[in-house]
């Protein structure tokens, strides 16, 4: 039986599944490996990191969807101010990141300086379990979120530190807007932008 790749709204009860899925999805991501450089503890660190972001932040203030093997968190423009982590969440993330917390803070601040000011839908997180590669999970979630952005007449924005993912996003109409290097000799980050499409657009 094939695993369903039909997007569903993610709820707080999905936290264990989303934590496991995103941990697997981001295990080889350059930015996540920079934040969690220790091979022995990365899996546990990523699990806590993504579960914390989801349960304390995005599930309450973003459009969160999942399939059986992927998850995506979108922040529409009207939710942008509320989707910022509160002090308790920041403190928890600092504990999870340990001695990488300062680098993480600098990276977030640096990326924020390059965030477009015009209203847009922000794809904060998207990831699929590599074991299901080719089954369309990530594509289904990307299409779903972009359809919502298009319906609102809004552009979409994302950042990726994995160059091999760029063609995937370009296939859906994103173009590289800017490339930046994160502070502390961190990885490169590609900022990508997609103009809204009308339903009749290809």
C-alpha positions, 0 to 999 in steps of 0.5 A: 500500500502506498503512503498517502501524500495528500496534505492535511492540516497538522495539529498538536497531536502530530508533533511526534510524527512531525518531529521524526519526519523533519529530523530525517529530512534535515539530517544532511542539511548544511545549516542544521549540521552547522547548528548540530555538528556532533554526529552522535547527538544530532538526531536527538537535537534536531528532534527537540528543535523541530518539535519545540518550534512546531508545538510552541510556535508554528502550530499556533500561528502558522499554516501547518500541513503534513502528509504521512512523511513530510511537513511544511510550515507557512507564515502568511503576512497577517501572522508574521508578528505572532509567529516570532518565538516568545521568550520561553521558546527562545530560552528552550531553543538556547538549551537545545542548541547549547554552545551553538545558541549564539551562532544560531541567534546571529544567523536568525538576525542576519537572515531577518535583515534580508527578508523582503519587506513587502507582504508575502507567504513565508515558507519557514520549514518544509521537509520530507523523509528521505526514505520516501523520496520520489513519492511526491510528499514535498511537492504536494505540500509545496503545491498546497501552500502555493495555492493558498498564497496564489488565492490571496494574490501573494508572493512566496519566499523561502530560504534554503542552505541546500543547493541541491534543493534549488532546482526543486523550488525553481520547478515551482516558480521560485527564483534566487533573489539573493545568496548570503553567507551566514556569520561565523563562517556559516553555510551559504543561504539562498533566498528565493522568491516566487510571484503570485500566479493566477489560476490560469497561469501554468 
